[in-house]
Amino acid sequence: MAATKIQKQVQVLATYKFNHTARICFTVRSSNGSDKYNTCFQGNGHESCGCPSKGGCYHRDQLRPVAQAFLESLKVAQRSNAPLNQRNSGFSLMR
Ligand SMILES: [Zn+2]
């Protein structure tokens, strides 16, 4: 724990949000730049990542706050029954 960690920055290539199943997935570029991994989080706390480091990795560490914010927003939306797309209505009205 005391060892200095090299700060790696996760490069997210794509984000997939599943509103109905409370699940969010990211396609991330690996640190060597040539591979792609899928990092997924679910509302029940399940996490997975396709990278070789099992049992925890910087992909999950850095994306977890983003995933949790999304999963929390789903819960809030369900609780308050507010439509999720309401905040984007200003943009979707442009024709
Ligand atoms: Zn990973």
Residues whose N, C-alpha, C, O or C-beta is under 5 A from the ligand:
A	BS01	ZN	C49 C51 C57 H59 R60
